[in-house]
Amino acid sequence: MVKIVTDSVASIPAEVVRERDIEVVSLFVNREGREYREADMDVEAFYEDIADMIDNPPTSSQPSQHALEALFERAAEAKDEVLGVFMSSKMSGTFEGAVRSARVCKERFEEFRCTLIDSTSNCGDEMFAVLDAADARDAGSGLEACAQAAVGAVASSRFIFAPESLAFLKAGGRIGGASALLGGLLQISPVLTVADWETATLAKVRTWKKTLARMVDTFKEDVEACGLKRVVVHYIGSAAPAVAWAREAIEPVVGHAVDVLPVSPVIGVHVGPAVGLAYECERPVPGKFTQPTSELVFSL
């Protein structure tokens, strides 16, 4: 059997994890001296006062090597093969930790087979690769085909989002002080995305209204060119603005209801209050990454 594994940053709802038989290894959020296991957090409660965290932003940490090794060893003992999809290796050491742990497991269990996919992204963008791999497994596919499905999803998905301010990104060192000051003074509201494993600026516009409109335009352009398979609206902080945006701007484009899901707190503490959109197209989207897809895959 192929065991599908991912990390908590993929932001897959708990009920979907259970229904699709997906194993999730958790990252951690560290706030005011206390460590929270992300997979067990009440995300809505955590986000209630996220705007007040800017003066002392929480930090995050990756899964322990012990947890990852235990996960792979359980699979090996059960004679399962593992298909793992993890967040961008340039955003966290989780993927590299998984690679090290898989190698340790291989030394103990010679017959163990494992393929790990670097999703190059996070949240819904990562989630789609996990779900496509699970779809392939449930259709009877083996490890190689499940991996191909995940890689195809990575190439065909995009995550675009807009923070309400640049304060959290500045506090976390994600942008320079001058850029943050400029954005505040000129009311520049960036539309951000993930490309080549890292956060990148898709567009810079004035006012929040124009930012939301620019995200919808990008979504429409990709759907018209590449088709549409899955879509979720994401948020950090209050759900209300994201729900309203989904109903008013996104659902008319796709013609049906759209799930509105909170972003992983591990990502949220670095971005601050925000609204975003993750979607998977039927064909690869342009500009997602420039490296060969072989760079995403590690196999044992």
Phi and psi in degrees as GROMACS dihedral restraints (atoms count N, CA, C in turn):
[ dihedral_restraints ]
;  ai    aj    ak    al  type     phi  dphi    fc
    3     4     5     6     1   -92.8    20    10
    4     5     6     7     1   121.8    20    10
    6     7     8     9     1   -94.5    20    10
    7     8     9    10     1   124.4    20    10
    9    10    11    12     1   -93.3    20    10
   10    11    12    13     1   126.0    20    10
   12    13    14    15     1  -127.7    20    10
   13    14    15    16     1   143.5    20    10
   15    16    17    18     1  -150.2    20    10
   16    17    18    19     1  -176.1    20    10
   18    19    20    21     1  -110.1    20    10
   19    20    21    22     1   167.0    20    10
   21    22    23    24     1   -67.9    20    10
   22    23    24    25     1   -18.7    20    10
   24    25    26    27     1   -66.5    20    10
   25    26    27    28     1   -19.3    20    10
   27    28    29    30     1   -63.2    20    10
   28    29    30    31     1   -15.7    20    10
   30    31    32    33     1    61.6    20    10
   31    32    33    34     1    33.7    20    10
   33    34    35    36     1   -80.2    20    10
   34    35    36    37     1   127.2    20    10
   36    37    38    39     1   -54.9    20    10
   37    38    39    40     1   145.3    20    10
   39    40    41    42     1   -57.4    20    10
   40    41    42    43     1   -37.6    20    10
   42    43    44    45     1   -68.1    20    10
   43    44    45    46     1   -32.1    20    10
   45    46    47    48     1   -71.4    20    10
   46    47    48    49     1   -39.8    20    10
   48    49    50    51     1   -56.3    20    10
   49    50    51    52     1   -45.3    20    10
   51    52    53    54     1   -67.8    20    10
   52    53    54    55     1   -47.3    20    10
   54    55    56    57     1   -64.2    20    10
   55    56    57    58     1   -36.6    20    10
   57    58    59    60     1   -94.5    20    10
   58    59    60    61     1     3.6    20    10
   60    61    62    63     1    54.8    20    10
   61    62    63    64     1    57.0    20    10
   63    64    65    66     1  -109.6    20    10
   64    65    66    67     1   135.7    20    10
   66    67    68    69     1   -99.1    20    10
   67    68    69    70     1   130.9    20    10
   69    70    71    72     1  -115.3    20    10
   70    71    72    73     1   125.7    20    10
   72    73    74    75     1   -98.0    20    10
   73    74    75    76     1   132.7    20    10
   75    76    77    78     1   -92.6    20    10
   76    77    78    79     1   142.2    20    10
   78    79    80    81     1   -89.4    20    10
   79    80    81    82     1  -178.8    20    10
   81    82    83    84     1  -133.4    20    10
   82    83    84    85     1   148.0    20    10
   84    85    86    87     1  -112.4    20    10
   85    86    87    88     1   132.4    20    10
   87    88    89    90     1  -115.1    20    10
   88    89    90    91     1   115.7    20    10
   90    91    92    93     1  -131.2    20    10
   91    92    93    94     1   121.5    20    10
   93    94    95    96     1    49.6    20    10
   94    95    96    97     1    47.6    20    10
   96    97    98    99     1    82.4    20    10
   97    98    99   100     1     0.5    20    10
   99   100   101   102     1  -115.5    20    10
  100   101   102   103     1   137.4    20    10
  102   103   104   105     1  -101.3    20    10
  103   104   105   106     1   131.8    20    10
  105   106   107   108     1  -116.2    20    10
  106   107   108   109     1   132.2    20    10
  108   109   110   111     1   -79.4    20    10
  109   110   111   112     1   114.1    20    10
  111   112   113   114     1   -55.9    20    10
  112   113   114   115     1   -39.6    20    10
  114   115   116   117     1   -63.9    20    10
  115   116   117   118     1   -19.5    20    10
  117   118   119   120     1  -104.5    20    10
  118   119   120   121     1     0.1    20    10
  120   121   122   123     1   -74.1    20    10
  121   122   123   124     1   147.5    20    10
  123   124   125   126     1   -84.6    20    10
  124   125   126   127     1    95.3    20    10
  126   127   128   129     1   -63.8    20    10
  127   128   129   130     1   -40.8    20    10
  129   130   131   132     1   -60.8    20    10
  130   131   132   133     1   -43.9    20    10
  132   133   134   135     1   -65.2    20    10
  133   134   135   136     1   -40.7    20    10
  135   136   137   138     1   -62.0    20    10
  136   137   138   139     1   -39.7    20    10
  138   139   140   141     1   -79.1    20    10
  139   140   141   142     1    -8.5    20    10
  141   142   143   144     1   -57.7    20    10
  142   143   144   145     1   -36.1    20    10
  144   145   146   147     1  -121.6    20    10
  145   146   147   148     1    29.6    20    10
  147   148   149   150     1   -62.3    20    10
  148   149   150   151     1   -32.5    20    10
  150   151   152   153     1   -62.0    20    10
  151   152   153   154     1   -26.5    20    10
  153   154   155   156     1   -82.8    20    10
  154   155   156   157     1    -5.4    20    10
  156   157   158   159     1   -84.7    20    10
  157   158   159   160     1    -4.7    20    10
  159   160   161   162     1   -62.1    20    10
  160   161   162   163     1   -30.6    20    10
  162   163   164   165     1   -74.9    20    10
  163   164   165   166     1   -19.3    20    10
  165   166   167   168     1  -148.5    20    10
  166   167   168   169     1    70.2    20    10
  168   169   170   171     1   -61.2    20    10
  169   170   171   172     1   138.9    20    10
  171   172   173   174     1   -63.7    20    10
  172   173   174   175     1   160.5    20    10
  174   175   176   177     1  -113.8    20    10
  175   176   177   178     1   175.5    20    10
  177   178   179   180     1  -135.7    20    10
  178   179   180   181     1   160.1    20    10
  180   181   182   183     1  -145.8    20    10
  181   182   183   184     1   155.0    20    10
  183   184   185   186     1   -85.1    20    10
  184   185   186   187     1   169.8    20    10
  186   187   188   189     1   -61.5    20    10
  187   188   189   190     1   151.5    20    10
  189   190   191   192     1   -71.1    20    10
  190   191   192   193     1   153.0    20    10
  192   193   194   195     1   -60.6    20    10
  193   194   195   196     1   -35.7    20    10
  195   196   197   198     1   -61.7    20    10
  196   197   198   199     1   -43.9    20    10
  198   199   200   201     1   -63.3    20    10
  199   200   201   202     1   -42.0    20    10
  201   202   203   204     1   -67.8    20    10
  202   203   204   205     1   -42.9    20    10
  204   205   206   207     1   -63.5    20    10
  205   206   207   208     1   -39.9    20    10
  207   208   209   210     1   -63.7    20    10
  208   209   210   211     1   -38.8    20    10
  210   211   212   213     1   -60.8    20    10
  211   212   213   214     1   -48.3    20    10
  213   214   215   216     1   -68.4    20    10
  214   215   216   217     1   -36.8    20    10
  216   217   218   219     1   -67.7    20    10
  217   218   219   220     1   -36.5    20    10
  219   220   221   222     1   -61.3    20    10
  220   221   222   223     1   -42.4    20    10
  222   223   224   225     1   -64.9    20    10
  223   224   225   226     1   -43.6    20    10
  225   226   227   228     1   -63.2    20    10
  226   227   228   229     1   -41.5    20    10
  228   229   230   231     1   -65.0    20    10
  229   230   231   232     1   -30.7    20    10
  231   232   233   234     1   -85.8    20    10
  232   233   234   235     1     2.4    20    10
  234   235   236   237     1    65.8    20    10
  235   236   237   238     1    24.0    20    10
  237   238   239   240     1   -87.6    20    10
  238   239   240   241     1   149.0    20    10
  240   241   242   243     1   -91.7    20    10
  241   242   243   244     1   153.5    20    10
  243   244   245   246     1  -118.8    20    10
  244   245   246   247     1   130.3    20    10
  246   247   248   249     1  -114.9    20    10
  247   248   249   250     1   110.8    20    10
  249   250   251   252     1  -109.5    20    10
  250   251   252   253     1   136.3    20    10
  252   253   254   255     1  -122.4    20    10
  253   254   255   256     1   123.1    20    10
  255   256   257   258     1  -129.3    20    10
  256   257   258   259     1   162.4    20    10
  258   259   260   261     1   -64.1    20    10
  259   260   261   262     1   164.3    20    10
  261   262   263   264     1   -46.4    20    10
  262   263   264   265     1   130.1    20    10
  264   265   266   267     1   -69.9    20    10
  265   266   267   268     1   -13.1    20    10
  267   268   269   270     1   -93.3    20    10
  268   269   270   271     1    -3.5    20    10
  270   271   272   273     1  -107.0    20    10
  271   272   273   274     1   -18.1    20    10
  273   274   275   276     1  -159.3    20    10
  274   275   276   277     1   157.7    20    10
  276   277   278   279     1   -87.5    20    10
  277   278   279   280     1     9.0    20    10
  279   280   281   282     1   -61.0    20    10
  280   281   282   283     1   -44.2    20    10
  282   283   284   285     1   -62.7    20    10
  283   284   285   286     1   -47.3    20    10
  285   286   287   288     1   -64.3    20    10
  286   287   288   289     1   -35.2    20    10
  288   289   290   291     1   -63.0    20    10
  289   290   291   292     1   -39.2    20    10
  291   292   293   294     1   -65.5    20    10
  292   293   294   295     1   -39.5    20    10
  294   295   296   297     1   -61.9    20    10
  295   296   297   298     1   -46.6    20    10
  297   298   299   300     1   -61.0    20    10
  298   299   300   301     1   -43.1    20    10
  300   301   302   303     1   -66.7    20    10
  301   302   303   304     1   -38.4    20    10
  303   304   305   306     1   -63.7    20    10
  304   305   306   307     1   -38.6    20    10
  306   307   308   309     1   -65.4    20    10
  307   308   309   310     1   -40.2    20    10
  309   310   311   312     1   -61.9    20    10
  310   311   312   313     1   -42.9    20    10
  312   313   314   315     1   -63.2    20    10
  313   314   315   316     1   -40.3    20    10
  315   316   317   318     1   -62.0    20    10
  316   317   318   319     1   -33.5    20    10
  318   319   320   321     1   -66.3    20    10
  319   320   321   322     1   -31.1    20    10
  321   322   323   324     1   -89.8    20    10
  322   323   324   325     1   -32.7    20    10
  324   325   326   327     1  -124.1    20    10
  325   326   327   328     1    95.3    20    10
  327   328   329   330     1   -60.4    20    10
  328   329   330   331     1   -30.7    20    10
  330   331   332   333     1   -85.5    20    10
  331   332   333   334     1    -3.3    20    10
  333   334   335   336     1   -64.1    20    10
  334   335   336   337     1   132.0    20    10
  336   337   338   339     1  -121.0    20    10
  337   338   339   340     1   138.6    20    10
  339   340   341   342     1  -154.6    20    10
  340   341   342   343     1   137.9    20    10
  342   343   344   345     1  -129.4    20    10
  343   344   345   346     1   128.0    20    10
  345   346   347   348     1  -114.4    20    10
  346   347   348   349     1   135.6    20    10
  348   349   350   351     1  -114.2    20    10
  349   350   351   352     1   127.1    20    10
  351   352   353   354     1   -84.6    20    10
  352   353   354   355     1   110.3    20    10
  354   355   356   357     1   -69.9    20    10
  355   356   357   358     1   -12.0    20    10
  357   358   359   360     1    65.0    20    10
  358   359   360   361     1     3.8    20    10
  360   361   362   363     1  -148.5    20    10
  361   362   363   364     1  -149.4    20    10
  363   364   365   366     1  -159.9    20    10
  364   365   366   367     1   178.7    20    10
  366   367   368   369     1    51.8    20    10
  367   368   369   370     1  -138.1    20    10
  369   370   371   372     1   -57.8    20    10
  370   371   372   373     1   -33.2    20    10
  372   373   374   375     1   -60.7    20    10
  373   374   375   376     1   -37.2    20    10
  375   376   377   378     1   -78.9    20    10
  376   377   378   379     1   -39.1    20    10
  378   379   380   381     1   -55.2    20    10
  379   380   381   382     1   -42.8    20    10
  381   382   383   384     1   -62.0    20    10
  382   383   384   385     1   -37.5    20    10
  384   385   386   387     1   -65.1    20    10
  385   386   387   388     1   -37.9    20    10
  387   388   389   390     1   -64.4    20    10
  388   389   390   391     1   -46.6    20    10
  390   391   392   393     1   -65.9    20    10
  391   392   393   394     1   -38.0    20    10
  393   394   395   396     1   -66.8    20    10
  394   395   396   397     1   -37.6    20    10
  396   397   398   399     1   -64.2    20    10
  397   398   399   400     1   -41.5    20    10
  399   400   401   402     1   -65.0    20    10
  400   401   402   403     1   -38.7    20    10
  402   403   404   405     1   -59.7    20    10
  403   404   405   406     1   -44.4    20    10
  405   406   407   408     1   -64.6    20    10
  406   407   408   409     1   -43.9    20    10
  408   409   410   411     1   -59.9    20    10
  409   410   411   412     1   -46.5    20    10
  411   412   413   414     1   -67.6    20    10
  412   413   414   415     1   -19.9    20    10
  414   415   416   417     1   -86.5    20    10
  415   416   417   418     1     1.1    20    10
  417   418   419   420     1    98.7    20    10
  418   419   420   421     1     6.9    20    10
  420   421   422   423     1   -74.3    20    10
  421   422   423   424     1   155.0    20    10
  423   424   425   426     1   -88.5    20    10
  424   425   426   427     1  -173.9    20    10
  426   427   428   429     1   -58.8    20    10
  427   428   429   430     1   -45.8    20    10
  429   430   431   432     1   -62.7    20    10
  430   431   432   433     1   -44.1    20    10
  432   433   434   435     1   -68.4    20    10
  433   434   435   436     1   -35.5    20    10
  435   436   437   438     1   -63.1    20    10
  436   437   438   439     1   -41.3    20    10
  438   439   440   441     1   -64.2    20    10
  439   440   441   442     1   -41.2    20    10
  441   442   443   444     1   -62.1    20    10
  442   443   444   445     1   -39.3    20    10
  444   445   446   447     1   -63.5    20    10
  445   446   447   448     1   -41.9    20    10
  447   448   449   450     1   -65.1    20    10
  448   449   450   451     1   -44.2    20    10
  450   451   452   453     1   -64.1    20    10
  451   452   453   454     1   -39.5    20    10
  453   454   455   456     1   -61.0    20    10
  454   455   456   457     1   -38.4    20    10
  456   457   458   459     1   -66.9    20    10
  457   458   459   460     1   -40.0    20    10
  459   460   461   462     1   -57.9    20    10
  460   461   462   463     1   -44.0    20    10
  462   463   464   465     1   -71.0    20    10
  463   464   465   466     1   -22.5    20    10
  465   466   467   468     1  -105.5    20    10
  466   467   468   469     1     5.8    20    10
  468   469   470   471     1  -115.9    20    10
  469   470   471   472     1   162.0    20    10
  471   472   473   474     1  -147.3    20    10
  472   473   474   475     1   146.3    20    10
  474   475   476   477     1  -123.9    20    10
  475   476   477   478     1   118.0    20    10
  477   478   479   480     1  -122.7    20    10
  478   479   480   481     1   139.7    20    10
  480   481   482   483     1  -153.7    20    10
  481   482   483   484     1   161.3    20    10
  483   484   485   486     1  -137.3    20    10
  484   485   486   487     1   116.3    20    10
  486   487   488   489     1   -74.7    20    10
  487   488   489   490     1   146.4    20    10
  489   490   491   492     1   -67.2    20    10
  490   491   492   493     1   -27.0    20    10
  492   493   494   495     1  -148.7    20    10
  493   494   495   496     1   170.5    20    10
  495   496   497   498     1   -95.4    20    10
  496   497   498   499     1     6.5    20    10
  498   499   500   501     1   -61.7    20    10
  499   500   501   502     1   -46.3    20    10
  501   502   503   504     1   -68.7    20    10
  502   503   504   505     1   -40.3    20    10
  504   505   506   507     1   -62.8    20    10
  505   506   507   508     1   -38.2    20    10
  507   508   509   510     1   -67.4    20    10
  508   509   510   511     1   -45.1    20    10
  510   511   512   513     1   -62.8    20    10
  511   512   513   514     1   -33.1    20    10
  513   514   515   516     1   -88.6    20    10
  514   515   516   517     1     3.1    20    10
  516   517   518   519     1    77.3    20    10
  517   518   519   520     1    16.3    20    10
  519   520   521   522     1   -77.6    20    10
  520   521   522   523     1   -23.1    20    10
  522   523   524   525     1  -138.1    20    10
  523   524   525   526     1   159.5    20    10
  525   526   527   528     1   -73.1    20    10
  526   527   528   529     1   157.6    20    10
  528   529   530   531     1   -59.0    20    10
  529   530   531   532     1   -38.6    20    10
  531   532   533   534     1   -65.1    20    10
  532   533   534   535     1   -40.0    20    10
  534   535   536   537     1   -64.7    20    10
  535   536   537   538     1   -40.4    20    10
  537   538   539   540     1   -65.9    20    10
  538   539   540   541     1   -41.9    20    10
  540   541   542   543     1   -64.4    20    10
  541   542   543   544     1   -43.9    20    10
  543   544   545   546     1   -60.0    20    10
  544   545   546   547     1   -43.9    20    10
  546   547   548   549     1   -61.6    20    10
  547   548   549   550     1   -40.0    20    10
  549   550   551   552     1   -67.9    20    10
  550   551   552   553     1   -41.4    20    10
  552   553   554   555     1   -71.1    20    10
  553   554   555   556     1   -40.4    20    10
  555   556   557   558     1   -98.8    20    10
  556   557   558   559     1     5.7    20    10
  558   559   560   561     1    56.6    20    10
  559   560   561   562     1    35.5    20    10
  561   562   563   564     1   -76.2    20    10
  562   563   564   565     1   128.0    20    10
  564   565   566   567     1  -118.8    20    10
  565   566   567   568     1   100.7    20    10
  567   568   569   570     1   -74.9    20    10
  568   569   570   571     1   145.4    20    10
  570   571   572   573     1   -98.4    20    10
  571   572   573   574     1   119.9    20    10
  573   574   575   576     1  -106.3    20    10
  574   575   576   577     1   157.8    20    10
  576   577   578   579     1  -146.6    20    10
  577   578   579   580     1  -176.3    20    10
  579   580   581   582     1  -122.0    20    10
  580   581   582   583     1   122.9    20    10
  582   583   584   585     1  -142.4    20    10
  583   584   585   586     1   138.2    20    10
  585   586   587   588     1    49.3    20    10
  586   587   588   589     1    47.4    20    10
  588   589   590   591     1    78.0    20    10
  589   590   591   592     1    -4.8    20    10
  591   592   593   594     1  -133.5    20    10
  592   593   594   595     1   160.8    20    10
  594   595   596   597     1   -67.4    20    10
  595   596   597   598     1   134.5    20    10
  597   598   599   600     1  -138.2    20    10
  598   599   600   601     1   156.1    20    10
  600   601   602   603     1   -87.2    20    10
  601   602   603   604     1   121.0    20    10
  603   604   605   606     1   -86.5    20    10
  604   605   606   607     1   -38.4    20    10
  606   607   608   609     1  -161.2    20    10
  607   608   609   610     1   155.0    20    10
  609   610   611   612     1  -123.3    20    10
  610   611   612   613     1   118.9    20    10
  612   613   614   615     1  -131.1    20    10
  613   614   615   616     1   168.0    20    10
  615   616   617   618     1   -97.7    20    10
  616   617   618   619     1   136.2    20    10
  618   619   620   621     1    78.9    20    10
  619   620   621   622     1   147.9    20    10
  621   622   623   624     1   -64.9    20    10
  622   623   624   625     1   -38.5    20    10
  624   625   626   627     1   -59.3    20    10
  625   626   627   628     1   -44.2    20    10
  627   628   629   630     1   -69.3    20    10
  628   629   630   631     1   -31.5    20    10
  630   631   632   633     1   -63.1    20    10
  631   632   633   634     1   -48.2    20    10
  633   634   635   636     1   -61.9    20    10
  634   635   636   637     1   -39.9    20    10
  636   637   638   639     1   -64.3    20    10
  637   638   639   640     1   -38.5    20    10
  639   640   641   642     1   -66.1    20    10
  640   641   642   643     1   -36.8    20    10
  642   643   644   645     1   -64.9    20    10
  643   644   645   646     1   -42.2    20    10
  645   646   647   648     1   -63.5    20    10
  646   647   648   649     1   -40.9    20    10
  648   649   650   651     1   -62.3    20    10
  649   650   651   652     1   -42.9    20    10
  651   652   653   654     1   -62.6    20    10
  652   653   654   655     1   -43.5    20    10
  654   655   656   657     1   -59.1    20    10
  655   656   657   658     1   -48.4    20    10
  657   658   659   660     1   -61.1    20    10
  658   659   660   661     1   -42.3    20    10
  660   661   662   663     1   -61.0    20    10
  661   662   663   664     1   -44.5    20    10
  663   664   665   666     1   -67.1    20    10
  664   665   666   667     1   -41.3    20    10
  666   667   668   669     1   -65.3    20    10
  667   668   669   670     1   -42.5    20    10
  669   670   671   672     1   -63.7    20    10
  670   671   672   673     1   -36.2    20    10
  672   673   674   675     1   -85.0    20    10
  673   674   675   676     1   -32.6    20    10
  675   676   677   678     1  -126.3    20    10
  676   677   678   679     1     0.9    20    10
  678   679   680   681     1    77.3    20    10
  679   680   681   682     1   179.7    20    10
  681   682   683   684     1  -141.7    20    10
  682   683   684   685     1   133.7    20    10
  684   685   686   687     1  -114.4    20    10
  685   686   687   688     1   -46.7    20    10
  687   688   689   690     1  -143.4    20    10
  688   689   690   691     1   154.2    20    10
  690   691   692   693     1  -155.9    20    10
  691   692   693   694     1   141.0    20    10
  693   694   695   696     1  -137.7    20    10
  694   695   696   697     1   146.4    20    10
  696   697   698   699     1   -95.5    20    10
  697   698   699   700     1   134.5    20    10
  699   700   701   702     1  -112.2    20    10
  700   701   702   703     1   158.3    20    10
  702   703   704   705     1  -151.4    20    10
  703   704   705   706     1   155.4    20    10
  705   706   707   708     1  -126.5    20    10
  706   707   708   709     1   125.8    20    10
  708   709   710   711     1   100.6    20    10
  709   710   711   712     1  -133.9    20    10
  711   712   713   714     1   -73.7    20    10
  712   713   714   715     1   138.6    20    10
  714   715   716   717     1   -77.1    20    10
  715   716   717   718     1   -24.5    20    10
  717   718   719   720     1   -55.0    20    10
  718   719   720   721     1   -49.1    20    10
  720   721   722   723     1   -61.9    20    10
  721   722   723   724     1   -36.3    20    10
  723   724   725   726     1   -69.8    20    10
  724   725   726   727     1   -39.8    20    10
  726   727   728   729     1   -62.3    20    10
  727   728   729   730     1   -45.6    20    10
  729   730   731   732     1   -62.6    20    10
  730   731   732   733     1   -43.1    20    10
  732   733   734   735     1   -64.4    20    10
  733   734   735   736     1   -41.5    20    10
  735   736   737   738     1   -60.0    20    10
  736   737   738   739     1   -45.4    20    10
  738   739   740   741     1   -69.6    20    10
  739   740   741   742     1   -39.6    20    10
  741   742   743   744     1   -86.5    20    10
  742   743   744   745     1   -31.8    20    10
  744   745   746   747     1  -117.8    20    10
  745   746   747   748     1   -34.4    20    10
  747   748   749   750     1   -92.4    20    10
  748   749   750   751     1   -45.1    20    10
  750   751   752   753     1   -61.9    20    10
  751   752   753   754     1   -36.0    20    10
  753   754   755   756     1   -61.8    20    10
  754   755   756   757     1   -27.2    20    10
  756   757   758   759     1   -74.7    20    10
  757   758   759   760     1   -42.5    20    10
  759   760   761   762     1   -92.6    20    10
  760   761   762   763     1   -19.7    20    10
  762   763   764   765     1    82.0    20    10
  763   764   765   766     1    15.6    20    10
  765   766   767   768     1  -157.5    20    10
  766   767   768   769     1   171.1    20    10
  768   769   770   771     1   -64.9    20    10
  769   770   771   772     1   148.2    20    10
  771   772   773   774     1  -123.1    20    10
  772   773   774   775     1   135.2    20    10
  774   775   776   777     1   -66.4    20    10
  775   776   777   778     1   141.1    20    10
  777   778   779   780     1  -119.3    20    10
  778   779   780   781     1   113.5    20    10
  780   781   782   783     1  -126.1    20    10
  781   782   783   784     1   144.2    20    10
  783   784   785   786     1   -71.6    20    10
  784   785   786   787     1   147.5    20    10
  786   787   788   789     1   -75.0    20    10
  787   788   789   790     1   147.9    20    10
  789   790   791   792     1   -47.4    20    10
  790   791   792   793     1   129.4    20    10
  792   793   794   795     1   -56.4    20    10
  793   794   795   796     1   -30.5    20    10
  795   796   797   798     1   -59.5    20    10
  796   797   798   799     1   -36.9    20    10
  798   799   800   801     1   -81.0    20    10
  799   800   801   802     1   -41.3    20    10
  801   802   803   804     1   -58.3    20    10
  802   803   804   805     1   -36.8    20    10
  804   805   806   807     1   -70.5    20    10
  805   806   807   808     1   -16.0    20    10
  807   808   809   810     1   -95.7    20    10
  808   809   810   811     1   -16.0    20    10
  810   811   812   813     1  -108.6    20    10
  811   812   813   814     1   -36.7    20    10
  813   814   815   816     1    81.8    20    10
  814   815   816   817     1  -178.3    20    10
  816   817   818   819     1   -48.9    20    10
  817   818   819   820     1   131.3    20    10
  819   820   821   822     1  -162.6    20    10
  820   821   822   823     1   163.8    20    10
  822   823   824   825     1  -126.8    20    10
  823   824   825   826     1   142.2    20    10
  825   826   827   828     1  -148.9    20    10
  826   827   828   829     1   177.1    20    10
  828   829   830   831     1  -145.1    20    10
  829   830   831   832     1   123.4    20    10
  831   832   833   834     1  -116.1    20    10
  832   833   834   835     1   135.6    20    10
  834   835   836   837     1  -149.5    20    10
  835   836   837   838     1   150.2    20    10
  837   838   839   840     1  -115.4    20    10
  838   839   840   841     1   128.3    20    10
  840   841   842   843     1   -93.9    20    10
  841   842   843   844     1   171.8    20    10
  843   844   845   846     1   -80.1    20    10
  844   845   846   847     1   -17.9    20    10
  846   847   848   849     1  -134.9    20    10
  847   848   849   850     1   162.0    20    10
  849   850   851   852     1   -56.4    20    10
  850   851   852   853     1   138.8    20    10
  852   853   854   855     1   -91.5    20    10
  853   854   855   856     1   146.5    20    10
  855   856   857   858     1   -73.0    20    10
  856   857   858   859     1   143.4    20    10
  858   859   860   861     1    83.3    20    10
  859   860   861   862     1     3.1    20    10
  861   862   863   864     1   -67.8    20    10
  862   863   864   865     1   -48.8    20    10
  864   865   866   867     1  -154.9    20    10
  865   866   867   868     1   156.0    20    10
  867   868   869   870     1  -109.4    20    10
  868   869   870   871     1    -1.9    20    10
  870   871   872   873     1   -92.5    20    10
  871   872   873   874     1   160.5    20    10
  873   874   875   876     1   -61.5    20    10
  874   875   876   877     1   148.3    20    10
  876   877   878   879     1   -63.1    20    10
  877   878   879   880     1   -20.0    20    10
  879   880   881   882     1   -62.0    20    10
  880   881   882   883     1   -22.8    20    10
  882   883   884   885     1   -69.3    20    10
  883   884   885   886     1   -14.0    20    10
  885   886   887   888     1   -89.0    20    10
  886   887   888   889     1   -11.0    20    10
  888   889   890   891     1  -116.8    20    10
  889   890   891   892     1   134.0    20    10
  891   892   893   894     1  -125.4    20    10
  892   893   894   895     1   128.8    20    10
  894   895   896   897     1  -130.0    20    10
  895   896   897   898     1   145.2    20    10
